[in-house]
Structure formats: C-alpha cells, structure tokens
Amino acid sequence: MTGSHRTMIQLQAETPPTHLYLFREFLPSPTDREIPDPYGGPLRVYEQCRDEMVEAIPSLVARLKMLVPAK
C-alpha cells in the first residue's frame, strides 16, 4: 500500500479508520515506507513487492507484540 492508497481509504470510508498504517511503516528510518502496487507489472515487480513485504514482517510482528499484553 502506498500513501495515496491510504488517503483513498480514509476519504472513502464512512468513518475513517484511526489506525491505518503502511506495511513498512514500522521499519527503522531511513527506509521507504511505500510498497509500489505491482498490478499489471512484470514478474520481477511482483517479486520485488514480495521481498519488500518479507523485509517488513519482523518489524510488523514486533509492533503487534507491543500491542498485545503478554500472558
């Protein structure tokens, strides 16, 4: 999702979500926060998108763990 995707969701939602983040938003700076939309692109663009998502997963999981109380 890109910043423009987030803006479209916020504008179209009857009640805009209060917590709407980009997938790579929790990576340490400086990092590009956006993952370009691969739709209609060649396979290498989809693979790049996949790689960027895989890179972001550990930071996303760490953020989610901060939000869930430990048992």
N, C-alpha and C positions, 0 to 999 in steps of 0.2 A: 504494500500500500504506500502511496505517496501522500505528501501533504495535501495535494489537490483532491485525492480520493477522500481524505479525512474531512476536508472542507465540504465536499458534496454531501457526505453522510450527515454532517452537522446541519447543513442547510435544508436537507430533505426530511429529516426526522421531525416528527411532530413535537417530541420532546428530545432535544439533542442529548446524546449520552455525555455524562460528566467525566467518564474515564474512557477515552478513546485514544489509543497510542499507536504509533508506528511500530512495526515488528522489531526494528533495530534501535528503537529509542533508548534502550537501557544499556547499550554498548558504551564503553568509555569514550570520551572525546579525544581527539577529533576523529569522528567516523561519520560517513554519510549515513543519514538516518533513513533514507528512502530506498526502497527496492523497486526499480522500474517495472512497470507492467509488461510482461513478456508476450502478451496476447498478439498473435499473428507474426511473431518473430521467428527466426530460425532456431534450431535445436540449441545452439550454443547460448542463445539469450535465455532460454529456459534453464539451461544448466547453470548459468551464472546466477540466475534468480534463486535456484535451489541452493547453491553454495553460499549465497548471502544469508539465506534463511538458516541454514545449518550453522553458520558462524554466530548468528544471533541467539540461537536456542539456549546456550548456557546462561547468558545474561537475563533472558526472559524467565527461565526457571528460577534463577536466584531471586529475581524480583517477586515472583509469585510466592516463593518460600517466605519472604519477608512479610507478606500479607496474610499468610495462614498461620494461626497460632500453633506452636509445637505441642505435641501430646506427651 
